[in-house]
């Protein structure tokens, strides 16, 4: 009993929190989560625990939202049930599509995709661009160029499934996608790019002022699959996790939290510094 | 005399082609024919879909799943005699092979190859009117290929299934047509 209490205290001990500045934009990030298995529920419980103190009000989903079967019962087990406390608290989820997703997920209202495979939305001084990296056709590239160019947001944040940079041994980076969209990011002031697909966490050293994160282990996990390179700023491949982010003016704070509540990475990005 | 008339007719035809009607090269005529076939499919699909309750953003998984299944069933019924090559006619199939080879040869080949290998390749043999199996991930189609292939309306997608290129109607989750053995 004492051991269980001790474990519970460790699990829910208060970790380093974001600065929690007044009027900041706060959101969480999850990727490759939709397994319906116990670890997904445990990560979701940590998210709810942190939401109670950090009050993040939205969650970016980096794709593979629903693995395998997609019957209504399966969808409930893989999304509605694990995130029920967050949904009940009014947290809005914003989905991007992974290779395991049914493109018709865009009609699922709690995913807030507005029936579109790719879309954008604003929060405070940030604009978020959800892309469909499964199918980056010329129409989507045109939309992305125009939407980024027309955006007057201080922070332009792109999120999608397939990483442009990754040191995961299983997939690695999608260099064809990179060749097409990275120049658009660079030309239009994107500072943060979030992807999944690899079932691990990796923070990449900035490329041309753009910060790339890979987070594909909020449900799935491929243990010891990271082969760090000189490009790796931080990696974690032994458990599941999620991220919290906070934007306050020109600063963006991030904190990556494991399934057991340990902060495994944190830091700050200054929008005006390369 | 006959030769002269024939020559004049030929010349007139060539002039007419140059002045009255812009010359259409064989490749673009093939692409136009393909796009007409795609448009005809889409017209049929829209007609079929107009008989169903319109799918809007909904919190009901059941409604999404029901619409996908019903749309697939109705299109399949309307195209029960569909055969491979109805849309990917032999000429466009050959053209698509050429365009893919060109994309690879243009220097994007390494990127395309890497993208294909890293995108969780699937090994499937799908037939026209099959559903795309829900347990199998969709392989992403490299952007460099999409840039080189004839433009499609947003309802229809090029997808790679093993060595084949298929046309997928994502909303109906239906294989519309297939070209075999495009990828080695």
Interface residues (C-beta under 8 A of the other chain):
Chain A: X68 X69 X70 X71 X72 X75 X76 X98 X99 X100 X101 X102 X103 X104 X105 X107 X108 X109 X110 X113 X114 X115 X133 X134 X135 X136 X137 X138 X139 X141 X162 X171 X172 X173 X174 X175 X176 X177 X179 X180 X181
Chain B: X55 X56 X57 X58 X59 X60 X61 X62 X64 X65 X67 X68 X108 X110 X111 X112 X114 X115 X118 X119 X120 X134 X135 X137 X138 X139 X140 X141 X142 X143 X144 X146 X147 X151 X152 X154 X157 X170 X171 X173
